[in-house]
Structure formats: C-alpha cells, structure tokens
Amino acid sequence: MAEETITHSAEETTRWGREFAKQLKAPVLVLLSGDLGSGKTTLTKGIVSGLGAAGEDEVTSPTFTLLHVYGNVVKVYHADLYRIESFHDFETLGLEDIFTVPSVVIVEWSERFPLPSPWPQIRVRLEHLGGDARRITIL
C-alpha cells in the first residue's frame, strides 16, 4: 500500500528525506519521479544528509553532469536522467559500474529508462500541490 506525506516547504521536504534515509540500507535503488520543480533534488538533499554522505548544501542537481557521488564508507550515487534522450545515452553513463559495491543509488526521472538491478527498489513520486506544498508518495 502506498504511503503518502504532504510537506509545506523545502525545509519540510528535506527533513522528510532525512527521516526516510533512516530506513535505507545498502544496496538499494531509490527511484524518484515527478515533474520539473516537484522537489526531487530537495528530497535528495535530505536523503544524502540523512545517510551522512554529504551536507545538504553540497548536494546539487546532476542535470548536466548526470551523476554525483557522495560518501566515503557507503557510497551514495545521485543520477538525473532528465537529459537522457535515448538508450544509447543511458548506456554511456556507465551506471552498471555502480552495482559492483553495495550502495544507495538515487535516480531522478527514473521513469525515463528501466534500470535493471537485482537490488531492492523503492519508488517515490513527488507532486507539486501549489506554492511550496508537495505530495510525497512511497509506492
């Protein structure tokens, strides 16, 4: 059954991400979906911070670099597939390499391409409700 939360500010979305991070155990794929501006990167700031991999201010959208890596002991990968237009583009990311060591992988725009993995997957959908309000649904 889906679990749903509504946040009313970027700070609340980040805080929810920090709490959500407490239930994550590597290896795991966190697949984020939602429209532009729905809070995917804001949520990721909280998750990465909650995992102790980086400070919230260090987490930025990998829209142009496509992949950021955080953490020392347990790696946290943050991928953004927004600019990916074909499966060939997807293949050039080298994402299959991230599955060699148990880690936490957070993928924005995950609905764009299937990411085959034997790891557990948690799907999270974000929806813009107007103003700073967001609906976060764990599917």
Sequence and secondary structure as in RCSB ss.txt:
>XXXX:A:sequence
MAEETITHSAEETTRWGREFAKQLKAPVLVLLSGDLGSGKTTLTKGIVSGLGAAGEDEVTSPTFTLLHVYGNVVK
VYHADLYRIESFHDFETLGLEDIFTVPSVVIVEWSERFPLPSPWPQIRVRLEHLGGDARRITIL
>XXXX:A:secstr
  EEEEESSHHHHHHHHHHHHTT  SSEEEEEE  TTSSHHHHHHHHHHHTTSS GGG    TTT EEEE SSS 
EEEEE TT  SHHHHHTT GGGGGGS  EEEEETGGGS    SS EEEEEEEE STT EEEEE 
